[in-house]
Amino acid sequence: MVNALGSNSILANPHANVKVANLRTRILNSQLAPPCSLLLAPSSFHNFLMRIATRQAVRPMRLDDVSQVMEIERESFPTMWPPTAYKRELEQNSLAHYLAVVQRNDVAPAEPVFEEPEHHGGLGRLFGELRHILGSEEEHELPPPDERPELVTGVVGIWMLADDAHIVTIAVRESHRRRGIAELLLIRGIELTQSKSQALVTLECRVSNEPALALYDKYGFERVGLRPRYYSDNHEDAYVLTLNSVLTRRFLARFAELKTAHEDRWGRFDTEL
Ligand SMILES: CC(C)(COP(=O)(O)OP(=O)(O)OC[C@H]1O[C@@H](n2cnc3c(N)ncnc32)[C@H](O)[C@@H]1OP(=O)(O)O)[C@@H](O)C(=O)NCCC(=O)NCCS
């Protein structure tokens, strides 16, 4: 674990979405209050708070992340229906591996206690059943993002199939994009693939999705096919992309360079896999 002043603090990221005023009040009311001199220098104090307030980590997605991941899915894939049945994926799909990037907010209020929704009568039960089938039964009302002890900022899902590791989803919270989070998820996903001695990574991607295609290009994915009218919302085509060399010496050398460049640029994220 990197300590609270470690290099993976959101200081590495000037756009960090933390309400400093709230944090300031909370910290001043706690035993973490800094020396008075810092109180006289707002920018130093801001930096100090940023450093002690948050850390970022990548870890396996858990059941209690489902509501936050659904939030990311809704903003990332607004036309997607039905929504991903994350609970079923986590509990019943032994091929599936989901990783989440989280931003830890050490001064956020304690984890909220979620109450099971009440289902009134037959109609309520019917909706409950429907939500269960669609896998959204773990959705809860969430506190504002900056008040969550762990804010899930990105997720990747990979199915380890017999012949390939298939990326079924990768998405980053809108407010946290362009901070290296998807790249980190892809790096950890490729490492997971390597750890299973699997050489081939595959996925589908909308032909118009330039940000995602740029990410895959960066890591050497090749466009090996086209699935016409693959997406049911607008009948857009999908590229079939493959990275078929993740165990070769050549790829490992390039991969090491990319990982070093990522860490130099974005700092170190705790890895808890
Ligand atoms: C695609 C997506 C996952 C990228 O997440 P991100 O955390 O913002 O990406 P990163 O900051 O890690 O960027 C890594 C690389 O991706 C590419 N990239 C990411 N966003 C980009 C953008 N808006 N324009 C161009 N390239 C972009 C770049 O190559 C970038 O490397 P660089 O910083 O050296 O230029 C994010 O935009 C997203 O969640 N989109 C909606 C969901 C989605 O489309 N998922 C992909 C399904 S196939």
The ligand as an ORCA input file, in Angstrom:
! r2SCAN-3c Opt
* xyz 0 1
  C     -13.140      4.973    -23.992
  C     -12.971      5.278    -22.515
  C     -13.095      3.966    -21.734
  C     -11.565      5.884    -22.280
  O     -11.395      6.073    -20.883
  P     -10.354      7.119    -20.269
  O     -10.098      6.728    -18.853
  O     -10.827      8.496    -20.510
  O      -9.054      6.857    -21.156
  P      -7.548      7.134    -20.718
  O      -7.446      8.449    -20.047
  O      -7.014      5.947    -19.996
  O      -6.831      7.258    -22.131
  C      -5.988      6.225    -22.643
  C      -5.859      6.388    -24.138
  O      -7.166      6.252    -24.749
  C      -7.280      7.151    -25.864
  N      -8.323      8.143    -25.555
  C      -9.078      8.188    -24.443
  N      -9.995      9.184    -24.554
  C      -9.799      9.757    -25.757
  C     -10.425     10.824    -26.444
  N     -11.461     11.495    -25.902
  N     -10.005     11.141    -27.674
  C      -8.971     10.471    -28.256
  N      -8.313      9.451    -27.636
  C      -8.729      9.100    -26.403
  C      -5.915      7.798    -26.013
  O      -5.140      6.969    -26.849
  C      -5.380      7.741    -24.593
  O      -3.976      7.760    -24.549
  P      -3.236      9.202    -24.476
  O      -3.681      9.820    -23.191
  O      -1.786      8.837    -24.488
  O      -3.703      9.995    -25.667
  C     -14.016      6.303    -22.012
  O     -14.080      7.380    -22.915
  C     -15.403      5.726    -21.836
  O     -15.756      5.201    -20.769
  N     -16.251      5.813    -22.894
  C     -17.621      5.283    -22.849
  C     -17.605      3.774    -22.807
  C     -16.919      3.183    -24.012
  O     -17.047      3.667    -25.133
  N     -16.178      2.077    -23.780
  C     -15.465      1.367    -24.824
  C     -16.316      0.320    -25.397
  S     -15.467     -0.593    -26.688
*
